[in-house]
């Protein structure tokens, strides 16, 4: 993994996933170290972010590194018309690693081709979000004690949800059973179903989940993403499709955990927050440890 960009979750093998998860567990036990002393990490966020950006910055700070970058392009030369290529090549002169979120699919791959330092994809449009996937795997493994043979419910925006797309790709190595629950307008793209068919992975599609919730080991909720819709009316039709409430969990398995990449809008009622099944805020905390593991691996320091 040393000096390699992380653009797609497919850039890592199953064995490398497991190495990251094992290293993240060590960082959870001891998150404050001086491993990144002298390293500069640039966080370039062309799209809004709270958890991803701050968890990366927290991860760097806890390991003794420094952070530069921006979270608003209005105060940068991008607002003057500077190209992505020129931004990346310039920032690469000031940093040892670039973490980038961008609204255009494929932007991180392009950045990795023009940058002299490694690129970590922190989300490129509706395409992928590999570091979120690795923290999701860490959260699933931590709560279930395994990654193999689990029943995974993916609920909400399965068409544009980059976290969902990356998670599906990563989990096929662990023989899951997927339940895709979405409105017809936001069903999982056909390319992912073809991949699952080729690999012999079981899946089913549903418009509702209330009558099958007792099958779930993991419920992965996602918000309907207003920013991905070109037609506001289409968003209005689907925005309240699913709201998970505490009373829906009455027949749930004892090991069930509810994940969400956040931010939450209204797809998980607040009466779920204090249940034993709710794990989404701890999931966000896990992002610090996993991102520490990813960065130190790319730097070849552990």
Secondary structure, DSSP 8 states (H G I E B T S, - for coil): -TT--B-SGGGS-HHHHHHHHHHHHHHHH-----TTTT-EEEEEESS--SHHHHHHHHHHHHTT-EEEEES-GGGSGGGGT--HHHHHHHHHTT-SEEEEEESSTTHHHHHHHH-SSEEEEEEETTS--HHHHHHHHHHHHHHHS--TT-EEEEES--SS-HHHHHHHHHHGGGT-EEEEE--GGG---HHHHHHHHHHT-EEEEES--TTTGGG-SEEEE----GGG-SSHHHHHHHTTS--B-GGGGTT--TT-EEEE-S--SSSB-GGGTTSTTB-HHHHHHHHHHHHHHHHHHHHT--
